[in-house]
Amino acid sequence: MNPEKQAELKQHLDAIAKLLYEEADPAELTTLEGIEKNVRAQAQKHVLPQLGGFFINAATDRHSGKQRTLTSILGPVTLTTAQAQQLQVKSRTRWSPYFSKCCALVSANASYQRAEEDIAMLTGVSISHSTLQRLVQREDWCEVEVSEPIEELSLDGGMIRLRTQKGQPGQWREYKALNVHGHGGVAFFKDNQGLISWVNQRQLAALLTCLGDGHDGVWNIFESIGTPEQRIEVLDWYHLMENAHKVQATAAQLSRIRARLWRGETRQVIRYLRQERCRGATGFINYLKHHSHRLIDYQAWQEAGHSIGSGRVESLVKQIGLRVKLPGAQWLGENVPKVLKHRCAYLNGDFVA
């Protein structure tokens, strides 16, 4: 904007500011917070809708059709059917696309009741928690898109509390979260076969690394992904160390165990544990035998540029938990898949403009 336009704009803004100040409640102007709220409210009521209408009319060349008014962060804006089509606004919606995106972002992180309060605070626009829930439930959230062959996967599980009849204890049911390294994550509720089908329908690399903890449920799912020839199963190094520290051994003994496991020397570790007769060694030996084909030379594997831990999917589960494990929250079973897709869409960055 050149200096002449800036001077003209300032002149008009000074005149607008004077008019708004005359309409302001003096009691709201005693603090900076009060001034901020008052200016935003008056701008959304008197100024921004007119600016939005001018931009809409100037940016579109088709003004015919029935008019409708949308709630937006600018306040109420009016556009015709032809304008809505040209500006890619969905039919039969009362909310602008950008405001809907703001609602989805906040709702992905908090309860709908809390999201209602946060949205009013952040945008100055009111929307009820029940409307927020309807917006989320009717949205068709896109799953993560994978354009390249999948080379690494990590899998973990989380719990969701389902709603029961009044007076009955809550029921906890498991969902599975899958992270496609370098692309994003997805989650499936009581639908392991759906998860397996989702992966197998994508292009898989000639060598596919599958990372997980010691839970058999994780490896049972991995058994149905890809082929045995292409699948490389790797036990998460940090879970391995977590189990190693359950052995009641001295610091020197644990250091020796760690060093040998780091190089994939499982048999030597088992032999050493039997020789030292440490308390708790029997359980760890059985653990090592059970996962022996998943214990690799972690040092060489890491130096080759591969992952040795399933922290990405564990982080995904924790992030989903922030939304689904709100204090006192219970979910209807049919709503859980939508909530999981909504949260994963947020974590995958699908809301970024």
Beta strands, then each sheet from edge to edge (+ up, - down):
strand 1: 67-72
strand 2: 75-80
strand 3: 150-162
strand 4: 171-180
strand 5: 184-189
strand 6: 204-212
strand 7: 231-235
sheet 1: 1+ 2-
sheet 2: 5+ 4- 3+ 6+ 7+
end
